[in-house]
Amino acid sequence: MTHPTRQLGQSGIFATSIGLGLMSLSGIYGESSDSNGVAVIQHAIDQGINFLDSADMYGWGHNETLLSTALKGRRDQVVLASKFGQTKGEAGGNGVNGNPSYVREACEASLKRLNLDVIDLYYVHRIDPSVPIEDTVGAMKDLILAGKIRSIGLCEASPETIRRAHKIQPLAAIQTEYSLLYREQAEETLKVTRELGISFVAYSPLGRSLLTGTVKNSSDFNNDRRKDHPRFQPGNLERNQQLVAAIIEMANEKSCTPSQLALAWLLAQGEDILAIPGTKQTARVDENLSALKVALSNQDLELLAKAFPVGIAAGTRYPAGGMKGVFI
């Protein structure tokens, strides 16, 4: 089974336009057994998804170890992305580290957990403002020369940071949250990525489940991190649910699900965009892939854009502390 692929920048690496984000398989959104995680990953590969997105901070190593199990005998079927740069603080919070020595250390640790010789796409997970991006990316360039990674990217980077990094080593991708709900920073980023020929990888393309139309009330996520996100707080949640009604209405007209409609809208924004929705369920993998069958006219796209104008979401993308670490 094959699906449309899109090149990651000018890297020569081609990934399926709908990939799979793996964060939820390491306890971020409630429990997921390792056996289920392996089953979800292998099902995605069986269904033709070749773009898998992990990070060293997803379960602080657990996610990459899980992925290594799922990939036994399947490595040549996937484009594997992982990330470094977020660190576990002793007091419980997250820190960042972009020092060149740490870049090398983190990569070696990820390769060991993944049981691999090379990572296809290696991202800076969060920008370290205390270290010049040129130094961080310079160390990543050395990893390319050493054959440890094939291409590099940045997550949640500002246009200025992207430009500076790209001068040191051509970037294959920028990863930022992008969906009908949260457009402003992503669309500002797209201006520079398109100028420089860099691909855009959209995480949380379904608004952390809000755009699926399945979120009923705050009790749906009492046991996962979404309870701390402003978009799900009382008042904000209800306003966002009102917005989603427009997706539900159009999805019903097109005999598809709200998730499929939201993903189809996103992919229609440009051939340089890839989406990595995450899930713990094989049925959702199939549902998301079926977004590729949803045809949207220019009028449909305009109606959705008007229903979700830039800045319309109620609540910021992260709690106040998390917002300090994005778009840097």
URMO-V77591 format. One record per helix or strand of 3 or more residues. SS is the DSSP state (H for helix, E for strand). FROM is the first residue (numbers start at 1). TO is the last residue. Records with the same first field share a line. If there is no record, write none. Layout:
SS: FROM-TO + FROM-TO
This chain:
E: 5-7 + 14-16 + 51-53 + 79-84 + 86-88 + 94-96 + 119-124 + 149-155 + 173-177 + 199-203 + 273-275
H: 23-26 + 34-46 + 62-70 + 75-77 + 100-114 + 133-145 + 159-168 + 184-196 + 207-212 + 218-221 + 225-228 + 230-232 + 236-254 + 258-267 + 282-293 + 298-307 + 320-323
